[in-house]
Amino acid sequence: MSTQAQLKFDDELAKHLSEGVRITFETMFGLSPQARPYSVEGNSRCEGDISGIVSLSQDGIDAVCVITFPSATILYILEKVYKRKFNSHEDSSVIQGVGEIANIINGVVKTKVNERGLRLRMGLPNVVVGKSHIVMTQPHPSMKIPFQMEGLGFTIVLTLTRVESAKAA
């Protein structure tokens, strides 16, 4: 039986997710989004116009982290970096930017949780684009944290699935 620490929904994990967002946004964009109280739900739903999705895994656990933005929010954020106006969240620079934001936030989270001995691994980011799209997580527990900044919002959701390890024959 493994004595490895397991990833779980708690105040510490919410703190790591919020820190990942804060560090990324302050460093890259000079913005300070404020985390709202988190919730843990049985089946979470994210609605937005563009989402960055990153898989995370640990022995016995698969996780998916989704950061979802309305078009107005992501365009405002990326205009700060690129110093130019974007007309659509479907612009290739916006899509690449969302993938990079998701990757950086999850890299910070991975580092923070691994300092606790969790040995979390991270996959490559994927981006979903579509006006008012919905990302539904599997019917597994999800931690949902809404963020607000300068009158704009976005959401980050982490879903955990316990995975039974294969028994040796």
C-alpha positions as CSV (number, residue, x, y, z in Angstrom):
1,M,0.0,0.0,0.0
2,S,1.3,3.4,-1.0
3,T,2.0,6.0,1.7
4,Q,2.2,8.8,-0.9
5,A,0.2,11.9,0.0
6,Q,-2.9,12.2,-2.2
7,L,-4.3,15.2,-3.9
8,K,-7.6,16.2,-2.3
9,F,-10.0,19.1,-2.1
10,D,-9.2,21.3,0.8
11,D,-8.3,24.9,1.7
12,E,-4.7,24.2,0.9
13,L,-5.5,23.1,-2.7
14,A,-7.8,26.1,-3.2
15,K,-4.9,28.3,-1.9
16,H,-2.5,26.7,-4.5
17,L,-5.0,27.3,-7.4
18,S,-5.6,30.9,-6.3
19,E,-1.8,31.5,-6.0
20,G,-1.2,30.0,-9.4
21,V,-3.7,32.5,-10.9
22,R,-2.4,35.4,-8.8
23,I,1.3,34.8,-9.6
24,T,0.5,34.3,-13.4
25,F,-1.7,37.4,-13.7
26,E,0.5,39.7,-11.6
27,T,3.7,38.6,-13.4
28,M,2.4,38.5,-17.0
29,F,-0.4,41.1,-17.0
30,G,0.1,43.4,-14.0
31,L,-3.4,42.4,-12.9
32,S,-4.6,41.2,-9.5
33,P,-7.7,39.0,-9.8
34,Q,-9.5,38.3,-6.5
35,A,-10.6,34.7,-5.8
36,R,-14.2,34.4,-4.6
37,P,-15.1,31.6,-2.2
38,Y,-14.6,28.2,-3.7
39,S,-17.2,25.4,-3.9
40,V,-16.9,21.7,-4.2
41,E,-19.6,20.2,-6.5
42,G,-20.4,16.7,-7.7
43,N,-20.6,17.8,-11.3
44,S,-19.3,21.1,-12.4
45,R,-20.2,23.2,-15.4
46,C,-18.1,26.0,-16.9
47,E,-19.6,28.4,-19.4
48,G,-17.5,30.8,-21.5
49,D,-16.2,31.7,-24.9
50,I,-12.7,30.2,-24.6
51,S,-11.3,27.6,-22.2
52,G,-7.8,26.3,-21.4
53,I,-7.7,22.7,-20.3
54,V,-4.8,20.8,-18.7
55,S,-4.7,17.3,-17.5
56,L,-2.9,16.5,-14.2
57,S,-2.2,13.0,-12.8
58,Q,-0.8,11.3,-9.8
59,D,-0.6,7.6,-9.0
60,G,-4.3,6.7,-8.3
61,I,-5.7,10.1,-9.4
62,D,-6.5,11.7,-12.7
63,A,-7.4,15.4,-12.7
64,V,-8.5,18.0,-15.2
65,C,-8.1,21.7,-14.7
66,V,-10.2,24.1,-16.8
67,I,-9.9,27.9,-16.9
68,T,-12.8,29.5,-18.7
69,F,-13.1,33.1,-19.9
70,P,-15.8,35.2,-21.4
71,S,-14.6,36.9,-24.6
72,A,-14.5,40.4,-23.0
73,T,-12.3,39.2,-20.1
74,I,-9.6,37.4,-22.2
75,L,-9.5,40.2,-24.8
76,Y,-8.9,42.7,-22.0
77,I,-6.2,40.5,-20.4
78,L,-4.2,39.8,-23.6
79,E,-4.5,43.4,-24.9
80,K,-2.3,44.3,-21.8
81,V,0.4,41.9,-23.0
82,Y,0.3,42.4,-26.7
83,K,-0.3,46.1,-26.6
84,R,-2.9,45.8,-29.3
85,K,-6.6,45.4,-29.7
86,F,-8.2,42.0,-30.5
87,N,-11.6,41.8,-32.2
88,S,-12.3,38.1,-31.4
89,H,-11.4,35.4,-28.9
90,E,-10.9,33.2,-32.0
91,D,-7.7,35.1,-33.0
92,S,-4.8,32.7,-33.1
93,S,-2.8,34.8,-30.6
94,V,-5.7,34.7,-28.2
95,I,-6.0,31.0,-28.5
96,Q,-2.2,30.5,-27.9
97,G,-2.4,33.0,-25.0
98,V,-5.1,31.0,-23.3
99,G,-3.1,27.8,-23.7
100,E,-0.1,29.5,-22.2
101,I,-2.1,30.9,-19.3
102,A,-3.5,27.5,-18.5
103,N,-0.1,25.9,-18.7
104,I,1.6,28.5,-16.5
105,I,-1.1,28.4,-13.8
106,N,-1.0,24.6,-13.7
107,G,2.8,24.7,-13.6
108,V,2.6,26.9,-10.5
109,V,0.0,24.6,-8.9
110,K,2.1,21.5,-9.8
111,T,5.1,23.0,-8.1
112,K,3.2,24.0,-5.0
113,V,1.5,20.6,-4.5
114,N,4.7,18.7,-5.2
115,E,6.4,20.6,-2.4
116,R,3.9,18.8,-0.2
117,G,5.1,15.4,-1.6
118,L,2.3,14.7,-4.0
119,R,4.3,14.0,-7.2
120,L,1.8,15.5,-9.6
121,R,2.4,15.3,-13.3
122,M,1.0,17.7,-15.9
123,G,-0.1,17.2,-19.5
124,L,-0.1,19.6,-22.4
125,P,-2.8,22.3,-22.6
126,N,-5.7,22.2,-24.9
127,V,-8.0,25.1,-25.8
128,V,-11.7,25.0,-26.6
129,V,-13.1,28.0,-28.5
130,G,-16.8,28.7,-29.1
131,K,-19.2,31.5,-28.1
132,S,-21.1,30.5,-24.9
133,H,-19.6,27.0,-25.0
134,I,-20.1,24.7,-22.0
135,V,-17.4,22.4,-20.5
136,M,-19.0,19.7,-18.4
137,T,-16.7,17.7,-16.1
138,Q,-17.4,14.1,-15.5
139,P,-19.6,13.2,-12.6
140,H,-16.8,13.4,-10.2
141,P,-16.1,16.0,-7.4
142,S,-14.9,19.4,-8.7
143,M,-13.5,22.4,-7.0
144,K,-14.7,25.6,-8.6
145,I,-13.2,29.0,-7.9
146,P,-14.6,32.2,-9.5
147,F,-12.3,35.2,-10.0
148,Q,-13.1,38.9,-10.4
149,M,-10.9,41.8,-11.5
150,E,-11.7,45.2,-12.8
151,G,-15.4,44.3,-13.3
152,L,-14.5,41.2,-15.3
153,G,-14.6,37.6,-14.3
154,F,-13.4,34.1,-15.1
155,T,-13.6,30.6,-13.5
156,I,-11.1,27.8,-12.8
157,V,-12.4,24.3,-12.1
158,L,-10.4,21.3,-11.0
159,T,-12.0,17.8,-11.2
160,L,-10.5,14.8,-9.5
161,T,-11.1,11.1,-10.5
162,R,-9.8,8.3,-8.3
163,V,-8.3,5.6,-10.5
164,E,-7.9,2.0,-9.4
165,S,-4.4,0.8,-10.1
166,A,-4.1,-2.5,-12.1
167,K,-3.2,-5.5,-10.0
168,A,-0.1,-7.5,-11.0
169,A,-0.9,-10.9,-12.4
